[in-house]
Amino acid sequence: MKNYTQKTVEDFDKPLLCYLGDTALSVNFGEQIDPKLIAQVHAFDSAFNKLNLVGVIETVPTYRAITIFFDPLIIDLEELETSVMHLASNHFVARSVGRVWEVPVTYGDGFGTDLKDVAARLAMTENDLIEAHTAPLYLVAMVGFLPGFSYLSGLDPILSVPRLSEPRAKIPSSSISIGGSQTAIGSLEGPSGWHVIGRTPIRPFELERTPPFLFKPGDRVKFRSISAREWLILDENSARGSLILDSVEE
């Protein structure tokens, strides 16, 4: 197998292919977090899945790469490589894909234990921080770490703050957090070195739900600040499976 290196989005026709054992292939398009690169990754992922290659099990897109899981007893690896490189030679027009979600969040007051400290560190009031965090329309860049954990791109640079020097053993499920230049929607209770600024009553991952993952790469998210009282009501609805999220327009 030939290796092709690429440093920037402009070199999209020359990805780096790397086998991960004998059942997965990583297709790397760059080395940085960049909105254009994320859009290219999602465009490639969408186009590749439309090929419906027999033997391909699933694809997992990230900020800069896609992992293709396959059955080596079914698909010819040379055919897979050829299909990947041929498809990657096309320059896709980046466009919005997926759904648009309005996600309710209660900030601070027992729901976001780090809101006060982050605001102080950024020399902002808590309200200003909340306004800045709810202003953008975020892109779900990738899902991973924990089932349904959604990494979002589009955080205002003024809200960038280093991760905790000592990660916590666990934070609540569905926490909204900031880590470096990223923000995220948590899923299950688990460890984290990110700053928790709020919590949503939405459950991004429910094993018995169809589909179990609520957010997908390419979806977009708009946060809406809600009161603690409203959170409790929506959480009850979410537990019953009767909570319906609203869509928003760009």
Backbone bond lengths (Angstrom), bond angles and torsions (degrees), N, CA, C in turn:
res aa  C-N    CA-C-N  psi(-1)  N-CA   C-N-CA  omega(-1)  CA-C   N-CA-C  phi
1 M - - - 1.464 - - 1.519 109.87 -
2 K 1.303 115.96 135.87 1.455 121.08 178.91 1.522 110.30 -85.15
3 N 1.319 115.83 148.33 1.460 121.31 175.81 1.516 109.34 -106.30
4 Y 1.319 116.15 138.75 1.457 122.16 178.06 1.513 107.32 -126.28
5 T 1.308 118.18 126.60 1.454 120.32 -178.82 1.512 111.28 -98.91
6 Q 1.303 114.92 152.46 1.461 120.98 179.59 1.506 109.35 -150.42
7 K 1.284 116.90 134.03 1.458 121.86 -178.67 1.520 112.26 -108.99
8 T 1.315 117.61 -29.25 1.457 120.93 -174.13 1.513 111.31 -129.13
9 V 1.338 114.81 169.26 1.451 120.96 178.57 1.523 110.90 -63.18
10 E 1.345 117.26 -32.39 1.451 121.02 -177.30 1.526 111.87 -63.65
11 D 1.340 118.45 -22.80 1.458 122.27 -179.63 1.529 111.39 -95.94
12 F 1.318 116.60 34.49 1.457 122.31 -174.17 1.526 112.31 -60.97
13 D 1.345 118.21 -22.76 1.455 120.37 -177.89 1.526 112.48 -81.35
14 K 1.323 117.61 2.56 1.462 120.54 -178.86 1.526 111.31 -131.21
15 P 1.336 116.44 70.79 1.464 118.46 179.89 1.522 111.35 -76.79
16 L 1.312 114.99 166.12 1.455 122.47 175.44 1.525 108.26 -100.77
17 L 1.319 117.13 121.76 1.453 121.65 179.53 1.521 109.07 -99.29
18 C 1.323 115.78 133.60 1.465 119.94 -177.97 1.525 109.12 -144.28
19 Y 1.333 116.34 121.25 1.462 119.76 178.73 1.525 110.56 -76.86
20 L 1.327 115.38 137.04 1.461 122.86 176.82 1.528 106.68 -109.72
21 G 1.314 116.09 83.98 1.451 119.51 -171.82 1.518 109.40 75.68
22 D 1.329 116.81 -153.01 1.460 120.09 -177.59 1.524 113.51 -109.01
23 T 1.352 116.35 12.49 1.474 118.54 -179.39 1.525 113.38 -130.42
24 A 1.344 118.01 8.95 1.459 119.63 -179.05 1.525 110.09 -149.82
25 L 1.314 114.67 146.75 1.459 122.31 179.27 1.515 108.97 -130.08
26 S 1.330 116.93 126.21 1.464 121.68 177.51 1.526 108.47 -96.80
27 V 1.329 115.80 129.11 1.457 122.44 177.67 1.526 107.02 -112.16
28 N 1.328 116.70 104.96 1.467 121.94 -173.67 1.524 110.76 -100.20
29 F 1.321 116.07 129.83 1.456 122.02 -175.76 1.528 114.45 -107.85
30 G 1.300 118.94 -9.77 1.457 120.64 -177.28 1.502 111.03 -177.21
31 E 1.340 115.58 -171.95 1.461 119.60 -175.55 1.520 113.15 -132.26
32 Q 1.329 118.11 14.36 1.453 119.07 -176.61 1.531 110.59 -139.37
33 I 1.334 115.40 165.59 1.463 120.55 173.37 1.515 107.18 -88.26
34 D 1.312 116.35 112.96 1.452 121.37 -175.17 1.526 108.50 -146.65
35 P 1.339 118.32 131.87 1.474 120.64 -178.34 1.527 113.68 -55.45
36 K 1.338 116.82 -39.24 1.460 119.83 -179.99 1.521 110.79 -66.86
37 L 1.318 116.55 -39.16 1.455 120.70 179.48 1.518 110.49 -66.27
38 I 1.329 117.10 -42.18 1.467 121.31 178.11 1.527 109.88 -60.07
39 A 1.337 116.50 -42.83 1.466 120.78 179.69 1.520 111.13 -63.65
40 Q 1.327 117.25 -39.39 1.454 121.52 178.65 1.523 110.68 -65.95
41 V 1.321 116.81 -41.79 1.462 121.03 178.58 1.520 110.44 -60.08
42 H 1.326 116.85 -46.66 1.461 120.95 -179.60 1.521 111.18 -65.08
43 A 1.342 116.95 -38.37 1.465 120.71 179.11 1.527 110.38 -65.02
44 F 1.331 116.29 -43.42 1.464 120.31 178.18 1.530 110.61 -63.49
45 D 1.329 116.48 -44.08 1.461 121.35 -179.35 1.524 110.36 -58.61
46 S 1.342 116.70 -44.31 1.458 121.21 -179.97 1.527 110.84 -63.92
47 A 1.329 116.30 -44.88 1.462 120.54 -178.77 1.527 111.50 -67.04
48 F 1.332 116.37 -40.68 1.466 119.96 -178.99 1.525 110.98 -63.57
49 N 1.324 117.14 -42.12 1.456 120.17 -178.53 1.525 112.51 -66.68
50 K 1.331 116.37 -25.15 1.470 120.03 177.50 1.522 112.03 -71.82
51 L 1.356 117.59 -15.04 1.464 120.41 177.22 1.529 111.34 -70.87
52 N 1.345 115.79 -25.26 1.469 121.25 178.83 1.527 111.66 51.59
53 L 1.334 116.54 49.19 1.455 120.96 -179.92 1.527 110.59 -67.81
54 V 1.321 116.04 128.03 1.460 120.48 178.50 1.529 109.10 -67.67
55 G 1.309 116.85 127.51 1.455 121.90 -178.41 1.510 113.53 107.13
56 V 1.331 117.03 -15.96 1.462 120.76 175.31 1.523 108.46 -81.63
57 I 1.325 116.28 125.91 1.471 120.90 -176.32 1.519 111.42 -88.95
58 E 1.324 117.04 -51.41 1.463 121.15 178.12 1.520 109.81 -165.91
59 T 1.332 115.28 165.69 1.460 121.20 174.68 1.512 109.08 -123.16
60 V 1.333 116.25 146.10 1.461 121.97 179.47 1.531 108.45 -127.42
61 P 1.330 118.20 103.37 1.469 120.80 179.41 1.523 111.96 -81.57
62 T 1.342 116.36 147.04 1.454 122.42 175.30 1.523 107.83 -125.98
63 Y 1.335 117.17 -164.59 1.454 121.20 179.54 1.530 111.79 -61.53
64 R 1.319 116.82 -36.53 1.459 119.55 -171.17 1.524 114.37 -134.78
65 A 1.315 118.18 2.86 1.459 120.74 -175.05 1.523 111.09 -152.56
66 I 1.326 113.85 168.73 1.458 121.37 174.75 1.523 107.90 -131.49
67 T 1.306 116.97 133.52 1.456 121.12 172.72 1.522 108.28 -101.24
68 I 1.308 115.69 126.47 1.459 122.05 179.44 1.530 108.39 -105.85
69 F 1.313 116.52 116.85 1.457 121.31 177.38 1.526 108.60 -94.89
70 F 1.331 116.82 133.50 1.459 120.19 -174.10 1.523 110.99 -145.92
71 D 1.330 115.45 165.39 1.457 122.30 175.68 1.525 107.58 -101.60
72 P 1.349 118.54 108.97 1.464 121.06 -176.20 1.524 113.75 -66.82
73 L 1.338 117.93 -13.50 1.460 121.06 177.97 1.528 111.43 -84.26
74 I 1.339 115.75 -9.93 1.460 119.62 -178.34 1.517 112.27 -111.37
75 I 1.322 116.88 -47.61 1.463 120.21 -176.24 1.529 111.14 -95.80
76 D 1.324 115.96 141.54 1.455 121.85 175.29 1.524 108.51 -79.17
77 L 1.338 117.46 123.98 1.463 120.84 -173.99 1.525 112.25 -64.86
78 E 1.324 117.19 -34.84 1.460 120.08 178.02 1.528 110.19 -65.97
79 E 1.330 115.84 -37.62 1.465 120.37 176.46 1.532 110.69 -65.04
80 L 1.333 115.49 -39.85 1.462 119.87 179.23 1.523 110.47 -63.90
81 E 1.319 117.52 -46.96 1.461 121.09 179.13 1.524 111.16 -60.90
82 T 1.322 115.82 -43.85 1.461 120.17 -179.70 1.523 111.22 -61.70
83 S 1.326 116.03 -42.49 1.470 120.53 179.77 1.518 110.83 -64.41
84 V 1.341 116.33 -41.57 1.466 120.85 -179.61 1.520 110.74 -64.10
85 M 1.330 117.14 -48.82 1.466 120.54 -176.72 1.524 111.78 -68.43
86 H 1.328 116.47 -35.85 1.468 119.12 177.74 1.520 110.53 -66.02
87 L 1.318 115.74 -43.61 1.462 119.70 -179.67 1.523 110.80 -66.68
88 A 1.325 116.96 -38.56 1.461 121.32 -178.20 1.522 112.37 -69.10
89 S 1.343 117.00 -17.13 1.462 119.73 179.25 1.517 111.74 -75.24
90 N 1.337 117.09 -13.36 1.466 121.42 177.51 1.520 109.63 -85.77
91 H 1.315 116.32 140.90 1.469 120.79 177.80 1.525 107.69 -98.57
92 F 1.311 115.04 105.26 1.453 120.09 -176.06 1.520 112.01 -76.98
93 V 1.308 115.15 148.19 1.455 120.18 173.84 1.518 107.76 -86.55
94 A 1.331 116.04 115.98 1.459 119.83 -178.11 1.521 110.25 -65.54
95 R 1.315 115.47 131.60 1.455 119.81 177.64 1.519 108.83 -146.48
96 S 1.326 115.64 157.71 1.451 120.16 -179.02 1.526 109.86 -69.90
97 V 1.318 116.42 134.39 1.454 121.48 177.54 1.516 108.23 -129.93
98 G 1.325 115.57 164.40 1.449 119.02 177.22 1.517 113.35 81.95
99 R 1.303 115.63 -170.57 1.456 122.04 -175.41 1.528 110.93 -97.08
100 V 1.323 114.50 164.05 1.459 121.90 176.37 1.528 107.30 -114.28
101 W 1.333 115.99 125.27 1.461 120.54 -174.89 1.527 111.03 -117.07
102 E 1.325 115.77 140.61 1.462 120.94 168.64 1.524 106.81 -102.28
103 V 1.311 115.93 113.75 1.470 121.43 -173.19 1.524 110.45 -106.81
104 P 1.342 117.84 116.89 1.468 120.85 178.92 1.524 110.89 -75.10
105 V 1.331 116.25 140.16 1.464 121.33 -178.32 1.527 109.63 -139.55
106 T 1.313 116.73 136.01 1.458 121.11 169.42 1.521 107.11 -102.49
107 Y 1.319 116.10 121.80 1.455 121.83 -176.62 1.531 110.67 -97.83
108 G 1.337 116.02 142.15 1.466 120.53 175.66 1.522 112.93 61.29
109 D 1.338 116.21 -159.83 1.464 122.77 174.63 1.518 113.63 47.87
110 G 1.335 116.96 49.77 1.454 120.46 178.00 1.514 114.04 88.30
111 F 1.321 117.00 -12.83 1.462 121.03 179.62 1.530 111.25 -100.97
112 G 1.311 115.97 -27.22 1.458 121.09 178.66 1.516 109.25 -133.25
113 T 1.306 116.63 88.96 1.466 121.70 -171.07 1.531 113.96 -64.07
114 D 1.326 117.03 -20.47 1.465 119.21 -176.38 1.530 113.39 -103.36
115 L 1.315 117.88 2.50 1.464 120.19 -175.90 1.522 111.82 -57.65
116 K 1.319 117.01 -47.60 1.459 120.88 -177.58 1.525 111.13 -62.51
117 D 1.317 117.28 -45.35 1.462 121.11 -178.16 1.526 111.85 -66.85
118 V 1.330 116.43 -40.08 1.471 119.80 178.94 1.522 110.39 -65.70
119 A 1.320 116.80 -42.01 1.466 120.53 179.09 1.522 110.30 -61.14
120 A 1.323 116.67 -44.36 1.466 120.69 179.29 1.525 110.95 -63.56
121 R 1.307 115.84 -40.76 1.465 119.76 -178.97 1.529 111.34 -65.39
122 L 1.322 116.07 -33.19 1.464 120.88 -179.31 1.523 112.20 -92.01
123 A 1.338 117.14 4.56 1.462 122.85 -178.42 1.524 111.28 55.59
124 M 1.326 115.49 45.93 1.460 122.53 179.30 1.522 108.91 -127.14
125 T 1.322 115.67 159.83 1.456 118.49 169.64 1.529 107.30 -80.37
126 E 1.320 116.32 161.28 1.457 119.81 178.89 1.527 110.55 -62.32
127 N 1.320 117.07 -39.22 1.465 120.85 179.15 1.524 111.58 -63.97
128 D 1.337 116.09 -40.54 1.467 119.37 178.59 1.529 110.59 -64.45
129 L 1.321 116.08 -38.68 1.462 119.45 179.08 1.530 109.75 -64.62
130 I 1.315 116.42 -43.85 1.466 120.71 179.33 1.523 110.65 -62.04
131 E 1.314 117.04 -43.60 1.469 120.57 179.16 1.523 111.13 -62.03
132 A 1.326 116.28 -41.28 1.464 119.98 179.85 1.523 111.41 -68.13
133 H 1.322 116.28 -34.09 1.464 119.98 -177.98 1.520 112.05 -76.47
134 T 1.328 117.28 -31.35 1.462 120.22 -179.15 1.529 112.92 -88.89
135 A 1.317 117.99 -6.54 1.469 120.81 -175.91 1.530 114.56 -71.39
136 P 1.338 119.86 -45.38 1.475 119.80 -174.37 1.528 113.87 -72.77
137 L 1.327 114.42 160.67 1.454 122.17 166.07 1.527 104.66 -100.63
138 Y 1.328 116.90 108.33 1.463 121.92 -173.10 1.529 111.30 -85.44
139 L 1.322 114.60 156.51 1.453 121.72 174.39 1.528 108.96 -108.70
140 V 1.324 116.79 132.47 1.461 120.28 173.01 1.526 106.55 -74.88
141 A 1.329 115.25 101.47 1.464 120.13 -175.14 1.515 111.74 -77.27
142 M 1.331 116.60 -38.85 1.462 120.65 179.70 1.519 109.80 -162.71
143 V 1.325 115.07 161.79 1.462 121.93 177.73 1.522 107.26 -125.80
144 G 1.336 117.47 128.09 1.454 119.80 -178.70 1.509 112.32 177.94
145 F 1.322 116.36 -164.06 1.466 125.56 -176.67 1.527 109.66 72.52
146 L 1.329 116.87 -67.30 1.459 122.71 170.46 1.529 107.20 -121.23
147 P 1.334 118.98 155.21 1.463 120.49 179.77 1.530 111.54 -55.00
148 G 1.317 117.16 119.16 1.456 121.73 177.51 1.508 115.40 87.26
149 F 1.348 118.10 -4.84 1.463 121.26 178.76 1.527 107.96 -66.09
150 S 1.345 116.81 121.20 1.470 121.24 -172.74 1.521 112.23 -110.28
151 Y 1.328 115.89 118.82 1.460 122.63 175.37 1.524 108.51 -86.99
152 L 1.333 116.60 127.61 1.456 121.05 -176.79 1.523 111.07 -111.76
153 S 1.306 116.29 137.26 1.461 120.90 172.95 1.521 108.54 -101.86
154 G 1.326 115.64 152.56 1.461 119.62 178.85 1.518 113.92 115.15
155 L 1.337 117.30 7.73 1.463 119.71 178.75 1.526 109.94 -65.00
156 D 1.330 116.59 135.09 1.451 121.10 176.15 1.529 108.48 -60.27
157 P 1.349 118.19 127.86 1.473 121.13 -178.69 1.525 114.02 -54.43
158 I 1.335 117.48 -25.40 1.463 118.91 -179.33 1.527 111.84 -68.53
159 L 1.336 116.55 -14.82 1.458 120.52 -179.81 1.527 112.47 -97.76
160 S 1.309 116.91 2.36 1.461 120.47 -179.96 1.527 110.14 -67.06
161 V 1.311 115.81 130.06 1.466 121.24 -178.91 1.532 108.92 -147.13
162 P 1.338 118.18 135.79 1.469 120.18 -178.59 1.522 111.98 -57.13
163 R 1.299 115.67 151.33 1.458 120.21 178.01 1.533 110.81 -67.49
164 L 1.303 115.78 166.49 1.458 121.36 -179.27 1.528 110.57 -61.80
165 S 1.309 116.64 142.17 1.462 120.54 178.52 1.524 110.93 -68.11
166 E 1.332 116.57 -29.62 1.455 121.86 176.40 1.526 109.35 -127.46
167 P 1.323 118.01 106.86 1.475 121.33 -179.67 1.529 111.48 -58.97
168 R 1.305 116.03 149.93 1.461 121.33 176.21 1.526 109.36 -84.40
169 A 1.322 115.74 150.99 1.461 120.73 179.21 1.520 111.03 -67.46
170 K 1.341 116.05 -31.55 1.461 118.14 177.27 1.525 109.82 -162.06
171 I 1.328 114.47 148.87 1.457 122.04 173.08 1.527 107.05 -127.73
172 P 1.338 118.80 161.76 1.461 120.52 -176.58 1.525 112.71 -62.45
173 S 1.303 116.17 154.91 1.456 121.28 174.36 1.529 109.54 -63.61
174 S 1.326 116.31 152.65 1.466 123.16 176.94 1.529 113.54 60.95
175 S 1.338 116.18 27.61 1.464 120.11 177.60 1.532 110.65 -73.93
176 I 1.324 115.49 146.66 1.455 122.01 173.75 1.524 106.44 -104.42
177 S 1.316 116.91 124.30 1.456 119.27 -171.51 1.524 112.65 -138.59
178 I 1.330 114.66 164.43 1.462 122.68 176.77 1.522 108.01 -125.22
179 G 1.341 115.84 132.56 1.455 121.38 176.81 1.510 109.57 -140.04
180 G 1.312 117.07 108.78 1.464 119.79 -175.95 1.519 110.57 65.44
181 S 1.332 116.22 -126.20 1.468 121.30 -179.54 1.515 112.30 -95.13
182 Q 1.339 116.97 13.80 1.456 120.56 -176.75 1.524 111.77 -119.40
183 T 1.325 114.65 158.38 1.459 120.87 169.12 1.515 106.83 -128.77
184 A 1.326 116.97 160.41 1.452 119.71 -173.67 1.512 111.74 -150.77
185 I 1.330 114.30 157.33 1.464 122.12 171.38 1.518 106.18 -108.30
186 G 1.328 116.75 114.20 1.451 120.48 -179.84 1.517 111.38 -71.95
187 S 1.305 115.46 170.45 1.464 120.10 179.21 1.523 109.53 -125.32
188 L 1.319 116.61 -83.79 1.458 120.80 -179.64 1.523 111.28 -89.92
189 E 1.319 115.95 159.74 1.461 120.46 173.27 1.527 108.40 -62.41
190 G 1.334 116.38 134.39 1.448 118.50 -178.53 1.511 112.07 -175.72
191 P 1.328 117.82 -179.07 1.469 122.00 -178.78 1.516 111.51 -70.99
192 S 1.340 116.23 154.85 1.462 119.74 178.59 1.524 110.86 -166.00
193 G 1.317 115.50 144.41 1.454 121.61 173.26 1.516 110.84 -108.77
194 W 1.338 116.16 11.86 1.462 121.60 -179.29 1.524 110.74 -90.77
195 H 1.316 116.21 160.62 1.466 122.44 179.15 1.536 109.19 -86.96
196 V 1.317 116.33 120.42 1.464 121.61 -179.32 1.523 108.94 -86.14
197 I 1.334 116.61 117.13 1.460 120.79 -178.32 1.525 112.85 -110.94
198 G 1.317 117.17 -9.66 1.454 119.76 -179.57 1.516 111.29 -172.91
199 R 1.317 115.16 -175.32 1.459 120.58 179.47 1.524 109.17 -150.99
200 T 1.312 116.50 141.78 1.460 121.13 178.17 1.528 109.91 -107.46
201 P 1.327 118.39 147.12 1.469 120.40 175.82 1.533 111.79 -76.43
202 I 1.340 116.34 -6.44 1.458 120.77 178.90 1.525 110.21 -70.47
203 R 1.313 116.35 144.40 1.461 122.00 176.39 1.532 108.81 -109.27
204 P 1.336 117.21 99.98 1.462 120.01 -177.20 1.529 114.30 -63.60
205 F 1.349 115.94 -24.33 1.455 119.28 -179.88 1.513 110.85 -134.16
206 E 1.325 115.57 124.06 1.466 122.49 174.69 1.520 107.03 -135.22
207 L 1.315 117.27 112.40 1.457 121.65 -174.52 1.521 112.56 -57.84
208 E 1.328 116.74 -35.44 1.464 119.78 -176.30 1.533 112.61 -89.91
209 R 1.331 116.60 -0.32 1.469 120.45 178.84 1.524 109.78 -87.49
210 T 1.331 115.82 152.12 1.462 121.12 175.96 1.524 109.51 -121.18
211 P 1.371 117.02 112.35 1.467 126.73 -3.53 1.532 110.05 -78.96
212 P 1.333 117.86 157.97 1.469 120.34 -177.59 1.523 112.96 -69.12
213 F 1.343 117.35 -27.95 1.466 121.31 179.98 1.529 109.24 -95.80
214 L 1.346 116.21 126.88 1.456 119.98 -179.22 1.529 111.67 -79.80
215 F 1.332 116.62 -48.38 1.458 121.33 -177.76 1.526 110.58 -98.58
216 K 1.340 115.12 144.57 1.455 121.15 178.79 1.523 109.43 -126.96
217 P 1.329 117.90 152.93 1.466 119.81 174.74 1.529 110.43 -55.20
218 G 1.321 115.77 134.03 1.460 120.49 -176.74 1.517 113.03 99.98
219 D 1.349 117.18 -17.85 1.462 120.20 173.64 1.523 108.73 -70.11
220 R 1.319 115.61 161.86 1.457 120.50 175.58 1.523 110.25 -122.57
221 V 1.328 115.53 152.50 1.466 121.52 -172.98 1.523 110.63 -132.99
222 K 1.312 115.48 133.65 1.460 123.12 172.91 1.522 107.12 -120.99
223 F 1.331 117.17 120.17 1.462 120.71 179.64 1.524 110.63 -82.79
224 R 1.343 114.95 145.32 1.472 121.81 176.43 1.515 108.26 -129.93
225 S 1.321 116.54 124.09 1.461 121.15 -179.21 1.527 110.34 -75.20
226 I 1.324 116.52 131.78 1.466 121.50 179.82 1.527 109.55 -130.40
227 S 1.319 116.04 164.13 1.461 121.60 179.35 1.525 110.51 -79.71
228 A 1.328 115.23 165.42 1.455 120.40 177.95 1.534 110.78 -63.70
229 R 1.318 116.27 -35.01 1.473 120.22 178.78 1.519 110.68 -64.60
230 E 1.321 115.93 -44.85 1.464 119.70 179.56 1.530 110.14 -65.19
231 W 1.338 116.93 -35.48 1.460 120.25 178.59 1.531 110.83 -59.27
232 L 1.332 116.32 -44.44 1.460 120.28 -178.28 1.529 111.42 -62.58
233 I 1.326 116.01 -40.07 1.463 120.18 179.42 1.531 110.79 -65.91
234 L 1.347 115.77 -46.70 1.453 119.96 -179.19 1.526 111.58 -67.35
235 D 1.325 116.83 -33.27 1.455 120.38 178.79 1.520 110.76 -64.88
236 E 1.326 116.63 -39.74 1.465 120.24 177.09 1.517 110.42 -63.40
237 N 1.341 116.24 -42.34 1.462 119.98 178.52 1.529 111.03 -64.65
238 S 1.322 115.48 -39.67 1.459 120.51 179.67 1.519 110.82 -64.69
239 A 1.328 117.16 -39.34 1.468 121.53 179.49 1.520 111.08 -63.61
240 R 1.333 115.93 -31.66 1.465 120.39 179.23 1.525 111.82 -85.57
241 G 1.330 115.80 -6.92 1.463 119.17 -178.21 1.505 113.40 78.57
242 S 1.340 116.79 19.64 1.460 120.22 -176.63 1.525 113.15 -110.02
243 L 1.332 116.70 9.09 1.460 119.94 -179.62 1.523 109.49 -85.14
244 I 1.334 116.27 123.23 1.457 121.93 -179.79 1.514 108.51 -111.42
245 L 1.325 117.26 123.49 1.459 121.49 179.20 1.511 110.52 -81.73
246 D 1.338 115.46 144.13 1.461 121.05 177.61 1.514 110.19 -86.30
247 S 1.322 115.86 149.58 1.461 120.56 173.15 1.517 108.05 -92.72
248 V 1.330 116.35 155.68 1.457 121.39 178.68 1.508 109.61 -129.06
249 E 1.313 116.64 158.41 1.458 122.51 178.15 1.509 109.84 -100.31
250 E 1.340 116.00 147.58 1.456 119.62 176.09 1.517 109.99 -70.77
